[in-house]
Amino acid sequence: MKTMVVYKVESDHNRAVVDFMEAFRRQTGRVLETVDPETREGADFCRTYDIVEYPTVIATDDRGTMQRTWRGVPLPTVSEVSFYA
C-alpha cells in the first residue's frame, strides 16, 4: 500500500495538512508522501485518479489501484489513514 497527501503548499489548508502529517508521523512512525498538483507530475497524478479537490489523501495498492480517498477538510483521522499506510 501507498498513501499520499495531495495538496497545494500555498493554500489556506497548508497548516492543517502539515499538522496532520506530523501527527501521523508521531503516532505511526511513518511518513506520508506528498503530491503537489501544481507540478507536471502532480497534475498527471491528479488526472489519473480524478483528484480535483485539495487536500486529498489517497491510498493505493502496490499496483496503483485506488483503495480509498478522503477529500477536503476536515482531514481523516490518523487511525483511518494508518490502516492503509
C-alpha positions in Angstrom: 0.0 0.0 0.0 1.0 3.6 -0.7 -0.7 6.6 1.0 -0.2 10.1 -0.3 -1.4 13.6 0.5 -2.2 15.8 -2.5 -2.2 19.5 -1.5 -1.1 22.9 -2.6 1.6 24.3 -0.3 0.5 27.9 -0.9 -3.1 27.4 0.3 -5.4 28.0 3.2 -5.3 24.3 4.2 -1.5 24.1 4.4 -1.3 24.3 8.2 -4.0 21.6 8.7 -2.1 19.3 6.3 1.3 19.9 7.9 -0.2 19.3 11.3 -1.9 16.1 10.1 1.3 14.7 8.6 3.3 15.5 11.7 0.6 13.8 13.9 0.7 10.8 11.6 4.5 10.6 11.8 4.5 10.8 15.6 1.7 8.2 16.1 2.8 5.7 13.4 6.5 6.3 12.8 5.7 6.5 9.1 6.0 9.5 6.7 3.3 10.2 4.2 4.3 11.1 0.7 3.1 14.4 -0.7 2.0 15.3 -4.2 2.0 18.9 -5.5 -0.8 19.3 -8.0 0.9 22.3 -9.5 3.8 20.4 -10.9 3.7 18.4 -14.2 4.0 15.1 -12.4 1.4 16.1 -9.7 -1.1 17.3 -12.4 -0.7 13.9 -14.2 -1.2 12.1 -10.9 -4.4 14.1 -10.2 -5.7 13.4 -13.7 -5.1 9.7 -13.3 -7.0 9.5 -10.0 -9.6 12.2 -10.8 -8.4 14.4 -7.9 -9.9 17.9 -8.2 -10.3 18.9 -4.5 -7.4 19.7 -2.2 -6.3 18.4 0.2 -6.9 14.8 -0.8 -5.5 11.8 1.0 -5.3 8.8 -1.3 -4.4 5.2 -0.6 -3.4 2.9 -3.5 -2.3 -0.8 -3.5 1.1 -1.9 -4.9 -0.2 -1.9 -8.4 -1.6 1.7 -8.2 -5.2 0.8 -7.8 -7.0 3.3 -5.7 -8.2 1.8 -2.4 -9.6 4.8 -0.5 -9.7 8.6 -0.7 -10.6 11.3 1.7 -11.3 14.7 0.1 -11.2 18.2 1.6 -11.2 19.4 5.1 -11.6 18.1 7.7 -8.9 15.6 7.1 -9.4 12.0 8.2 -8.2 10.7 11.5 -4.7 9.2 11.8 -6.2 5.8 12.6 -8.3 5.8 9.4 -5.3 6.5 7.3 -2.9 4.3 9.2 -4.9 1.2 8.1 -3.9 1.9 4.5 -0.3 3.1 5.1 
